[in-house]
């Protein structure tokens, strides 16, 4: 079973800015796809489905305060994801704590178990041919507050939230 641990973004002004960005650059009709709430991936991996409760118990042991992240320039990620890189020592530390806990659960086929973790927020899926037309500094310097992280699993090609963990 494929799982995702992600920090959700709950900021109406930010969602409006993303919508206006799509309008400004006429991206609505370019087969853009919105999915999951706007989020920062902390871990993506494959665990046994029988481990839902174990994963929850491990993640409940993480104590972490709310924090802010600063958005960077827009980039293309995995060929069609328009992302903003994140500047934040706290997101790196939260990522490390999530991995530290989940390693105790056993084997995980996750690409995030290495030093290549590059925190980012996925804004939307986009046809790469339109990337050169967007303002890659549209979100540069924006600040977002991180209040929680969520454990979700992929079920029938959809992400199903299992448990939300509030930050202090």
N, C-alpha and C positions, 0 to 999 in steps of 0.2 A: 504494500500500500504506500502511495506517495503522500508525504506530508510537507506542509509549509508552515514555518513559524515566521510571522511577520508583524511589524509594528504598523498599526493602522493610523491613518491621518484623518482626524475629524476637524476639518477647518472649512467652513462654508465659503469663506472669502477665497481660499485657495482653489476649491472646486469651481467657483465662478470664474476665477482667473484662467483655469485650464479650459473651461468652456469658451471663454472669450478668445483665448489663444487659438482654439480650433476654428472659431468663426473668422478671426482675422486672417488666418492663413488658408481658409477655405478647405479645411481638412475633414469636414463632415461627410462629404461625398467621395472621399478617397479611400473608402473601405477601412476607415479607422475602427478599432474595436476597443470598447471599454470593458474591463473585467474587474473582478474583486474591487473592494474599496481601494483608493490610493493607499499605497503601503510601501514599506521598506522591508525587503526580504532579509530575514536573519538566518534562516536555514531552510534548505530544500533537500529532501532525501527520501529514501525508501526504507521503511520499517515494516515489520510484520503487523498486520491489522490487529492481531490479538494484543498489541502493546498500547492501545489507546490509553488505558488507565495508567499504565506505567509511565508513558510520556507525560501525561497530565501531572502525576505525582512528582516527577522530576522537575518539571517546569515550575510547579508551585513553590519549590524551594528557592527560587531566584528572588532575591530582594534587590530592588533597584528603584531609584528616584526618577520622577518625571524629568525630562530634559528637552532642550531645544536642539534642532539641527538647522544648519544653513545649507541652502541649495546652491549648486554650482551650475556650470554650463550644461546645455543639453547635448546629448550624444546619442548615437544609434547603438543599441545593444542587441546582440543575437539577431542581427540583420534587420529587424523590423520593430523593435521596441524603442520608443522615444523616451529617454530617461534623463533625469537630472542627478548628477553625482552629489553625494552628501558629504559635507564637511562637519565631522563631529567625532571627538574621541569617545564620547559616551555611547554612540551606536556601535562602535568597534568593541567596546567593553561589554555591552549587552550581548552582542553576537558571540563573543568569547564565552560568556557565562552560559548562554544557551547551548553552545557546542559542548562545553565542559560537562553540563548535566546530561545531555543526550548521548554522549559517548558511553556513559554508564549503562545505557540501555542495550548495547550490543552493536552489531555490524550495521552500518548505514552507508548506502551507496550515494554519498553526497559530494558534490564538487566543492562544497563550502568547507571541507575539512582540510583546507590548506591556507597558505598565506595570500592567496589570490582574491580573497573577499574584497569586493569593491562596492561599498554601500551606495545604493541609488534608489530613487523613487521612480517607478514606471508611470509615466503620464498617460500614454496611449500607444496602441500599435499603429504603425504608419507604413505606407509603401515607401521604401527607401528613396525612390526617385523624387519624393517631395521634400526630403530632408534639407537640401540646399536652399529651399525657399523659406525656411522658418528662421526666426531670430533665435540663435542658440544662446542668447543671454537674457531671454525673456523672464526667467525665474531666478537669475543670478542674485544671490544675497538675500533671497526671501527666507524667513525664519518660520519653522513649523514646530509645534510642541508635540512631544511624544508622551502619551498618557497610558498606553497599554500595548501589550503584544498578544497575538492570537495564534493558537494552534489550529490549523485547518488540514483537512485531508481531501484528496481528489476522489470523488465518487461520480461515476457515470459522466466523466469529462467536466464536472463542475466542482468548484472548491466549496466544501462544506465546513463552516466554522465548528470546532468541537468545544473549545474553551477559550475564554478571554481572561487574561491576567493583567490586573490593574497595577500600575506603577505607583509607588508612594508619592 
